[in-house]
Amino acid sequence: MAAAVPNPGAADPEPAMVAVFAAVTTPSWALPISEFLENGVLPMDETETCSTGVFQHCVEQDQGIEILLDIHQGECGHHAASWSLVAKAFRHGFYSPKALQDAESLVLKCEGCQRFSKRSHQPASALWTIPIA
């Protein structure tokens, strides 16, 4: 089989210009928020338009899990229940749509929480009668 020999008389073809665009997609839960910020359009459902009164920074799920993990096991961690972890994160201004589910799975995987959850954490004390006023 003969090899192709370039034709010395033919002109080289012009190199083609190619543009490459990187597309960043917005998560489905963030579409109403971005639609409001960009165009001022509110959702049709009134409950979705209510705000908590606290400016919250919406984070992606992996960042939300890191925040919950820091609260749960971090330097000042207290191995709290899942709902209190989420409440603390929300009070500090972070928001993630799946925060409660992430916190529940985090608490279920925590060995310390599972080992000591059944024990009473209150100090022993005598019973006191409550006077009726």
ZIJO-V970616 format. One record per backbone hydrogen bond with DSSP energy under -1.0 kcal/mol. NH is the residue of the N-H (numbers start at 1). CO is the residue of the C=O. If there is no record, write none. Layout:
BEGIN
nh=<NH	NH>
co=<CO	CO>
END
This chain:
BEGIN
nh=<30	34	35	36	37	38	39	40	41	57	59	64	65	66	67	68	69	70	71	72	73	74	77	79	85	86	87	88	89	90	91	92	93	94	95	99	102	103	104	105	106	107	108	109	114	115	116>
co=<27	30	31	32	33	34	35	36	35	93	95	60	61	62	63	64	65	66	67	68	69	70	74	72	81	82	83	84	85	86	87	88	90	89	57	96	98	99	100	101	102	103	104	105	110	111	112>
END
